[in-house]
């Protein structure tokens, strides 16, 4: 049996990324109902909103689902309390030290996976006892690791140093890519971009239309002085790039970002002044599909690629 399927009690080793402004209860429930593991993205939710989404997701699916929690979240203590009170069984943590909360979550029967961008941090995850590790290459959208290691290089490097169940992320959006990730040593995959552009995603239609018409090279990794972030080429992206090219300080960049830039771009549909984040794999996508259609395509393409290789 596949270790990711066994760990999370799911049919397919496919985890949906817990993406800010995209991953509400509708998307998470749809992915879980289709046999994967849906994740609610807590990073864009106030505590009361998170509680609402957890309860609505539980009402919409009888299958396991989880919550993605960036550990830099300003109200992290309240979020952990909610996860425990609502008896959420699976939590994916990111952007912080897993040592801080893994023990507390384990004491309350929660399975914990943590997102890393290097084999060094993957080993630290194993040392603190997480149940699985997500190794994310820099092809991914949104916040990225400073190492800029591609998924194809990262997965075998992480596999070499940890025995944990390993989930590959970053640039994974097809059945063939799932098979490739497994060949490199991953037990399963986490898919963000393709699910972010589905009908069930809470992202704005303007955002989806733009991202479904991107070509190769239409995203770029910026904000390396703050937190490396992959953005779509846009007026705002040009503003950030211009500031960085003239050596803007961290304070200047923070002022330029202001508050709510990602919400304006992804959730409210401002394609000019908003921050538009998506992964490189978007250039292969052209149609807004349902989650069920995506999962059927992933499974069919995976099986076809496996058969093709065996022949």
N, C-alpha and C positions, 0 to 999 in steps of 0.2 A: 504494500500500500504506500502511496505517496506520503511523505512525512508532513507536508503542509496540509494536505487533506485530512490526515489523521489528527494533527494538532488542533485544527480549527473545526473539525467535523463538517467539512464541505465536500462537494462533489468534484470540483475541478480546482487545481492549484493556481487559481487566478484571484488576486486581491485587487480591489479598486483603490486607487490612491485617495487619501483623505484631503482633498484640495479645497483651499479657502474659496468661498463664494461659488463653488460648483457642487460640493458634496453634501447636499442636504439629505433628509430622510428618504425622499423619493428615489434618488439615485442609489443610495445604499440598499434600500429594500429591493429594488429591481435587480441589482447585481446578486444579492443573496438568493432571491427567488430563482435566478437563472443558474444557480449552482456554484457561484463564486463567493467571495467574502466582501460584502459591502462595508464601507467605512464612512461614518459621519465625520466631516471636517470641523473639529471644534475651534480651530484657529481663527475663524471669522465669526464666532458666536459668543454673545454674552451668556453667562451661566443659565439664566432663565430660558433663553432661546435653545440652548443645548438640551436642557431637560425636556422641552417640548418636542424637539426632533427625536430624541431617544424614544420617547413614548409613542410618537407617531410611527416610527420605524418598527417598533415592536408590534404595533397593531397591524402593520402592513406585511409582515413576514413572520413565519414560524421558524425560519432558519437562522443560524448564527449570523450576527453582524458585530461590528466593532466601532470604536471611536478613535480617530487620530488626534493626538494632543501634542502641539509644539510646547516643549518644556519651558520656553522663554515667555509663554503666555503670562500676562501680568496678574491674572487671578487664578494661577495654577492650583493653589490650595482649594479654592472653591470648586474648580473643575474636578479635581480628584475626589472630593467629597460627594459630588453629584454622581460620578461614575460608580462609586461604591454604593451609594444609597439606591441608585437605579438598577443595581446588580448587572452592570455591563460586564460581560464575560471576557471580552477581548479588547485590548488597548494597544495601539501603535503609537510610540513616542518618537519625537524627533527634536532637532535643534536644542540640544542640551545634554546634560549628564544623566544617563539612565540610572545611575546609582542612587539618585535622590528619591525616586518614587517606586522603583521596581519592587523593593521589599514590601512596601505598604500595599501595593496592588496584589502581590502574591499572597499576602496574609489574608486578603479578602477574596481569594479564589479567582483572580483575574490573570489571564495569560497575556504576556507582554512581549511585543516585538519592537525593536528599535531600529531607526534608519541611520545608516552611516555612509560616509563617502570614501572610506579608506580601510585597509586591512588592519591598521593600527587601532582604530576605534572599534572595529569589529571584534578584535581580541579583548578589548576592555569590556565590551558587552557580554561576551562569554564569561569573563571573570566575575561580573556582578550578577550573573544568573538569569539573563533574559531567556525567553523561550525560543525566540527566532530572531534573525537579523535580516534587515532589508539593506542590500548594498545598491546604492543609487549612483549610476554614472552621470557625467555632466551633460549628457544629451537631454536630461530631464528639464521640464519647465519649472518656473518659479525658483525658489531658493535652492542653491547648490553648494557642494563642497568646494573648498578653496584649492583642492588638489587638481581639479579639472581632469580626473581620470575617466576614461571612457568605460562604458559598461563591459565591453569585451575584454578589457584589461583588468577591470576591478573584480569581476566575479571569480576568475581562477585565483587571483591573489588572496581574496577573502577565504575561498574554499581551502586554500593551503594552510591557513592558520586557525580556522575554527571548525568544530564538528557540529555546530548548531544547524538546525534547519535554515536554509539560506534562500532568500527571496531576491530575485534580480529586478532592478528597476532602472528606468532611464532609457528611452528609445525603444521600449517594448510596446508594440501595438498590433502585432500580427501573430498568427499561429506559427509561422516559420520562426519568428523571433523567440517564441516560447520554447520551441524545440532547440534552438541555438543556445538559449540560456541554460537549458538542462544539460546540453552537451558540455558546457563550460563548468558545470558543477552545481548549478542552482537546483533547488527542489521545486520552486515555483516562481511566479512573477507577480510584480505589482504594476498595474497599468493605470496611468493618470490621464494623459492627453486624450486618448480615444474615448474614454468614459466622460471626460469633461465636455466633449462635443456631441454627446447623445441627447436625445429628446428629454430624458429624465433629469439631465443636469440642470442645476439652478442658475447656470450662467446665462447672461443676456443673449438674445438672438443676434444682436450686432456683433458680439464677441465671437459667437459660433460661426457666423457667416465669414467674418474676416479670417479666422483661423483655418477654415475649410478651403480657403483660396491661397494659402501661403505656398511659396516655392522654397527649394533648398536655399539656405543662407538667409532666410527672412527672420531668423531669431539670432540674438546675440547675448553673450554672458557679460553683464555689466555690474556696477556697484561692488567691485571687489574690495574697496576700502571698508565697506560696511558689512554686507552679506551678499555674496555673489548671487545674482538673480538673472535667469534667462528671460529676456523680453522680446516681444515682437517689434519689428521696425515700425516706428510711428513718430509723430511730432514730439511726444513726451520722451521717447527713447532717444531722439536726437538731442533733446535738452540735457538729458543725463550724460550722453556721450560727449557733448560739447563741454560740459562742466568738468568731466573727468580728464579730458584732453588738455585743459588748461591748469590742471592740478588742483582742482577744488578740494577743500578740506572736508573731513567727515562732517563737521558742523554745517557747512554749506550744502553738502549732499542731503543731509537730514532735512534741512530747511526746504530744499527743492522737492523732496518727496512729500513733505507735509504729512497730513493724515488722510487716510482713506483713498489713496491713489489706486490701489488694487481693486477696491470696491467700486470705484468710479468706472474703471475699465471693464472688469469681468462681470460684475453684478448689475451695474447701472447702464452699461453700454456706451460709455464715452470713449470713442476710439481716437480722440485727439489728446485730451488732457489726462486720460486715465492710464494706469500702468497695466499693460497687456502681457500676461505671462502664459506661455505654452511651450511644450517640448518640441524638439526637432522633428519628431515623428509626424507632426501635423502636416508636413509637406506631402505625405503619402495619402492623406485623407481628403475626400471630396464631398461626402454625403453625410447629412445628419441622420443617424440611425437610432433605432431603439436599442436599449441594453440587450434585449433578447436577440436582436439581429446581430449585434456585435459578438455576443457569446457564441452563437451558432457559427458565425464566420470563423472565429478563433479556433473552435474545436474542429471544424471541417478542414481548415487550412493546415492545422497541426497534424491531423491524421493523414492528409494527402502528402505533406512533406515527409512524414515518417515512412510512409509506404514508398515514396519515390527514392528515399535514401536506401531503404532495404533492398530495392531492386537494382 
